[in-house]
Amino acid sequence: MRTGEVEAYLREHIPLSADMQIDVLEAGPEGVKIEVPLAPNVNHRSTAFGGSVAALAILTGWTLVHLRLRAEGLVTHTVIQSSAVHYDAPIHGTFRAESEPIEARSWDRFTRGITKHGKGRVHVTVHVVAEGIAAASFTGAYVGIAGLKSAGDA
C-alpha cells in the first residue's frame, strides 16, 4: 500500500487518527513512520498530551503489524494487548513515531502461532521523535487472531 492509501485507511477505520491529523510518512512491512502536529494533540502546558504520544505509538506499531501480515497474505484481527511508554522529554512541536523492524525470529514465532493455533503475539518497539530529540519510547504486544477480518479488509 502507498502511504496515502495507508493514511486514508487509518483515518477511516481508526477515527482518532483523523482527529490527531496523522501524516503517514513511511508505511511498509519493514517500517512505519507517522507524524502529527502539536495543535490537535496539545495539553494544558502547551506540550504534547501524553495520551496522544501513546496513541501515536500504538497506531504506528499496529500499522506495522497490519501491513506485514497483509504482505504475507495473512488475514487477522489485530489488537494491542499491552503497552508501556516511557516519556523522556516534553514535546513542543510536531512529532513522529518510528517503528523498529521486528526481529525475524519473533515474527516467525508470531505467524507460526497464527497458522497453527489461530492466534499469535508479537512485540513491537516504537520511538517518538520531536525536533531531532528522542522524546518517548514505546513497547507493545500485539495479538493477531486468524480468520477474523479487521474493518475494511477485503
C-alpha positions in Angstrom: 0.0 0.0 0.0 1.1 3.5 -0.7 1.4 6.0 2.2 -1.7 7.9 1.1 -3.7 4.7 1.0 -2.5 3.7 4.5 -3.3 7.1 5.8 -6.8 7.0 4.3 -7.4 3.5 5.7 -6.3 4.6 9.2 -8.4 7.8 9.1 -11.5 5.8 8.1 -11.1 2.8 10.4 -9.5 4.4 13.4 -11.2 7.8 13.7 -8.9 9.1 16.4 -6.1 9.1 13.8 -8.1 11.7 11.7 -8.6 13.8 14.8 -4.9 13.7 15.6 -4.2 14.8 11.9 -1.8 12.0 11.1 0.6 12.2 8.2 1.9 8.8 7.2 5.5 9.4 6.1 6.5 5.8 5.5 4.5 2.6 5.5 5.7 -0.9 4.7 6.2 -4.3 6.2 9.7 -3.3 7.4 8.9 0.1 8.9 6.3 2.8 9.6 6.7 6.5 10.3 3.7 8.6 11.2 3.8 12.3 12.1 1.3 14.6 13.8 1.2 18.3 14.5 1.1 19.6 18.1 -2.1 21.7 17.9 -4.7 18.8 18.0 -2.5 16.9 20.4 -1.7 19.6 22.9 -2.1 19.5 26.7 -2.6 22.3 29.3 1.1 23.1 29.3 1.3 23.7 25.6 3.3 20.4 25.1 2.2 17.1 23.6 -0.6 15.3 25.5 0.8 12.0 26.9 -2.3 10.2 25.6 -1.6 11.5 22.1 2.0 10.3 22.3 0.9 6.9 23.4 -1.9 6.7 20.8 0.5 7.6 18.0 3.0 5.0 19.1 0.2 2.3 19.4 -1.1 3.3 16.0 2.4 3.1 14.4 3.1 -0.3 15.9 -0.4 -1.6 14.9 0.2 -0.3 11.3 3.5 -2.1 11.0 2.0 -5.5 12.2 -1.1 -5.0 10.0 0.9 -4.2 6.8 3.3 -7.0 7.3 0.5 -9.6 7.9 -1.2 -8.3 4.7 2.0 -8.5 2.7 2.2 -12.2 3.7 -1.4 -12.9 2.9 -2.5 -13.5 6.5 -5.9 -12.2 7.4 -6.3 -11.5 11.1 -8.0 -9.3 13.6 -5.0 -7.4 15.2 -5.3 -5.7 18.5 -3.0 -4.2 21.1 -2.7 -6.5 24.2 -0.3 -4.5 26.4 1.9 -1.5 26.2 4.4 0.7 28.0 5.5 4.2 27.2 8.5 6.0 28.7 8.4 9.8 28.3 11.9 11.2 28.0 11.4 14.9 27.1 8.5 17.3 26.6 7.4 17.8 23.1 6.9 21.4 21.9 6.1 20.9 18.2 5.4 18.4 15.5 6.3 14.8 16.5 6.6 11.5 14.8 6.6 7.8 15.7 9.1 5.5 14.0 8.8 1.7 14.4 11.8 -0.5 14.8 12.0 -3.6 12.5 10.6 -6.7 14.0 13.2 -9.4 14.5 12.8 -12.3 12.1 12.7 -14.9 14.8 9.9 -13.1 16.7 7.9 -12.6 13.5 8.3 -16.3 12.6 7.0 -17.4 16.0 4.1 -14.9 15.7 3.0 -16.1 12.3 3.5 -19.8 13.2 1.2 -19.2 16.2 -1.4 -17.7 13.9 -1.3 -20.5 11.4 -1.0 -23.4 13.8 -3.1 -22.2 16.8 -5.3 -19.4 15.4 -3.5 -16.6 17.3 -0.1 -15.2 18.0 1.6 -12.4 19.8 4.5 -10.1 18.7 6.3 -7.3 20.5 6.9 -4.0 18.7 9.2 -1.1 19.6 8.4 2.4 18.5 10.4 5.6 19.2 8.8 9.1 19.3 11.0 11.9 18.0 10.4 15.6 18.1 12.8 18.3 16.9 15.5 15.6 16.4 15.3 14.5 20.0 14.1 11.1 21.3 11.0 12.2 23.3 9.5 8.8 24.2 9.9 5.1 23.7 7.1 2.5 23.4 6.9 -1.2 23.6 3.7 -3.0 22.8 2.4 -6.6 22.5 0.0 -7.1 19.5 -2.2 -10.1 19.1 -3.3 -11.5 15.7 -6.3 -13.7 15.7 -6.7 -15.8 12.5 -9.8 -15.7 10.3 -11.2 -12.5 11.7 -11.0 -9.5 9.4 -10.2 -6.0 10.5 -12.7 -3.3 9.4 -12.2 -2.6 5.7 -10.2 -5.7 4.8 -11.2 -7.4 1.6 
